[in-house]
Every structure is written in C-alpha cells, then in structure tokens.
C-alpha cells in the first residue's frame, strides 16, 4: 500500500518532467525550455537578431503605433500583465506582455509587446536568444528537423554512385555508333571496326 501511495505521489513529477510543451497557468508562462515569465518579473532584453539590429521575435503591440524595436536592446521590462497566450508550434506562438520598459539610456515607458516566447528564448539560426536567460532554460530546436537533415546525404549516395556508370554506358554506346557509321561509310574496315568496338566495350 505504501509503495502504491509513493508512486501516486511521484507521478505528477514524472509527467511534468516529460511534458516538453509550453504552458500558461496562474498568470505564469512556462516555455519549452522551462523559463518562466510572470507578473512582477523583470525581463532582460538582449540584442535584436536581424541584420539591422531589430528584434525578430519581440514586437511592440500595434496599439503603440511604433515598430523601432532596436531601442529595446539591453533594456529591461517590469512585467505587469500577461494575456493572449497562443501556441501551436515553435513558429506560431505568442504572449502579450504589458509593463514598464526601462531603455538603456534610462528612459522609462509604459509599453505593450508581443513575444514569440519559443524563438525569443532560443539560440535560433546561429543567433543568440533575444531575451537574456540562463543557458539551461533556453528552448531547444526541434530534433526531427535535425534528423531529417542527416538522413538526406545517405539517401543521395546510391544516386551518386550509379550516375557515373549510366553516363559511361551512354558515352560508349555513342562511340560505337560513330564507329559503325564510319565503317558503313567505308572509312574503316570490318576488322578495324570490330577491334575498336572491342576496346570500347572492355572499358565498361
């Protein structure tokens, strides 16, 4: 009986550890990597990952009528409210966060932002995450994509090996046809034609 009770008590811990989906409960967002965003927290912005320095995965909400996310670099945000959670994959997710932004020059502003919380907390496409968070809490790229990429070279190998043989056969057949045309035209004797043909066939 004690063993059964022990297993039942531990089962929620196992299910939580195995669940690698993000969640939004009790005003707290938990990303795939385990990073939490909640009321009262101070978010640390890193640098934008676009070529011009803008943020790809953190945007000002449309009601702010501004898009210069470059100004967020190395700033902070005191989180006051989270809403409009959406998740259907790493590239289709967002959370709306309202709070007070402190820019790197010290200026403060009440702001409303939209965050792709999976990409913003992940070292993505060779670029570091747009939020400064501990390495162990960064979302990890999907493994199936990596596996699909590693399988492709193996699938192409048989084609690479067979292609030269096919080309060689076509070239030999073409050369034999040319020799036959010369023989028919009287430019080669039958013996010369047969000897040259034999040499070509031996090369295959």
C-alpha positions as a printed Julia matrix, in Angstrom:
204×3 Matrix{Float64}:
  0.0    0.0     0.0
  2.85   2.37    0.89
  4.53   1.62   -2.45
  1.35   2.45   -4.38
  0.95   5.72   -2.47
  4.61   6.6    -3.16
  4.17   6.02   -6.91
  0.99   8.11   -6.98
  2.76  10.98   -5.24
  5.66  10.9    -7.68
  3.6   10.52  -10.87
  2.84  14.26  -11.23
  6.58  14.96  -11.05
  7.27  12.45  -13.82
  4.52  13.81  -16.05
  5.83  17.36  -15.58
  9.37  16.33  -16.43
  8.26  14.51  -19.56
  5.99  17.32  -20.76
  8.02  19.46  -23.13
  5.12  21.67  -24.2
  4.87  25.29  -23.01
  2.03  26.26  -20.69
  0.24  29.32  -19.32
 -1.3   28.89  -15.89
 -1.95  31.22  -12.94
 -0.57  34.24  -14.85
  2.73  32.41  -15.4
  4.09  31.41  -18.8
  6.48  28.44  -18.87
  8.41  27.89  -22.09
  9.53  24.56  -23.55
 12.96  25.1   -22.04
 11.47  25.77  -18.58
 11.92  29.55  -18.48
  9.09  31.35  -16.65
  7.59  34.79  -17.35
  5.27  36.13  -14.64
  3.88  39.29  -13.04
  6.49  41.25  -11.13
  9.39  39.75  -13.07
 11.98  41.94  -14.8
 12.74  40.75  -18.32
 16.23  41.41  -19.67
 16.35  42.23  -23.38
 19.48  41.17  -25.26
 20.1   42.42  -28.81
 17.96  42.16  -31.93
 18.84  39.31  -34.28
 18.01  40.99  -37.59
 20.84  42.35  -39.75
 19.81  45.91  -38.81
 19.65  45.1   -35.09
 15.85  44.94  -34.82
 14.18  42.18  -32.8
 12.69  39.4   -34.89
 10.71  37.76  -32.1
  9.78  40.71  -29.86
  7.47  43.38  -31.3
  5.61  46.4   -29.99
  1.86  45.78  -29.97
  0.03  47.56  -32.78
 -1.77  49.85  -30.32
  1.57  51.55  -29.63
  1.93  52.61  -33.27
  5.7   52.09  -33.26
  8.0   49.43  -34.66
 11.51  50.57  -33.72
 12.38  47.54  -31.63
 16.05  48.48  -31.99
 15.51  50.72  -28.93
 14.84  47.63  -26.75
 18.45  46.47  -26.94
 19.97  45.9   -23.5
 16.88  47.35  -21.81
 14.56  45.8   -19.23
 10.82  45.38  -18.71
  8.95  45.07  -15.43
  6.07  42.69  -16.24
  2.65  43.88  -15.05
  0.27  41.75  -17.09
  0.3   38.76  -19.42
 -2.54  37.78  -21.75
 -3.5   36.48  -25.21
 -1.38  33.32  -24.9
 -1.21  31.34  -28.14
  0.73  28.2   -29.02
  0.56  25.8   -31.95
  4.26  25.3   -32.6
  7.65  26.97  -32.27
  6.94  29.33  -35.17
  3.33  30.07  -34.25
  3.17  31.2   -30.64
  2.95  34.47  -28.74
  2.17  36.12  -25.43
  1.14  39.74  -24.95
  3.02  41.44  -22.13
  2.27  44.86  -20.62
  4.67  46.61  -18.28
  7.27  49.31  -17.77
 10.25  49.35  -20.11
 13.5   50.94  -19.0
 15.63  51.71  -22.03
 19.42  51.57  -21.9
 19.56  55.39  -21.73
 17.46  55.29  -18.55
 14.21  56.49  -20.13
 11.06  54.68  -18.91
  7.87  53.97  -20.83
  4.66  52.03  -20.29
  4.62  49.52  -23.11
  2.74  46.62  -24.64
  4.74  43.97  -26.51
  4.13  40.69  -28.33
  6.73  37.97  -27.81
  7.3   34.76  -29.76
  8.34  33.17  -26.49
  9.81  29.99  -28.02
 12.12  31.72  -30.51
 12.95  34.65  -28.21
 14.23  32.18  -25.59
 16.21  30.06  -28.05
 19.59  30.35  -29.76
 17.97  30.29  -33.18
 19.51  30.08  -36.65
 23.01  30.78  -35.37
 21.9   33.84  -33.38
 21.72  34.12  -29.55
 18.33  34.43  -27.84
 16.71  37.87  -27.81
 15.97  37.59  -24.08
 18.86  37.22  -21.65
 18.11  33.97  -19.83
 20.2   31.13  -18.33
 21.57  28.71  -20.93
 19.91  25.69  -19.29
 16.47  27.32  -19.69
 16.74  28.09  -23.38
 14.28  26.33  -25.66
 15.94  23.64  -27.78
 15.39  23.35  -31.55
 13.08  20.54  -32.7
 15.07  17.31  -33.09
 13.05  15.82  -36.03
 14.31  18.62  -38.28
 17.92  17.74  -37.46
 17.32  14.02  -38.11
 15.71  14.73  -41.48
 18.79  16.73  -42.5
 21.21  13.98  -41.5
 19.28  11.36  -43.48
 19.42  13.25  -46.78
 23.11  12.63  -47.68
 22.68   8.88  -47.15
 19.67   8.83  -49.49
 21.68  10.62  -52.19
 24.73   8.33  -52.03
 23.33   5.49  -54.2
 22.38   8.02  -56.9
 25.89   9.5   -56.88
 27.41   6.03  -57.25
 25.14   4.89  -60.08
 25.24   8.11  -62.13
 28.84   7.7   -63.49
 28.08   4.12  -64.67
 24.98   5.24  -66.54
 26.84   8.1   -68.19
 29.75   5.81  -69.16
 27.38   3.35  -70.86
 25.75   6.14  -72.83
 29.12   7.5   -73.95
 30.38   4.04  -75.02
 27.2    3.36  -76.98
 27.57   6.72  -78.71
 31.2    5.99  -79.63
 30.25   2.56  -81.04
 27.53   4.18  -83.17
 30.07   6.64  -84.57
 32.46   3.77  -85.39
 29.65   1.89  -87.13
 28.8    4.97  -89.22
 32.48   5.23  -90.28
 32.51   1.53  -91.17
 29.34   1.92  -93.27
 30.85   4.95  -94.99
 33.93   2.89  -95.89
 36.33   4.84  -93.69
 37.01   1.74  -91.56
 37.45  -1.91  -92.5
 35.34  -4.52  -90.73
 38.44  -5.69  -88.8
 39.24  -2.12  -87.66
 35.62  -1.54  -86.62
 35.48  -4.78  -84.6
 38.84  -4.05  -82.92
 37.85  -0.53  -81.89
 34.45  -1.75  -80.72
 36.11  -4.41  -78.57
 38.34  -1.81  -76.9
 35.38   0.39  -76.06
 33.38  -2.47  -74.58
 36.36  -3.51  -72.42
 36.41  -0.04  -70.79
 32.95  -0.51  -69.24
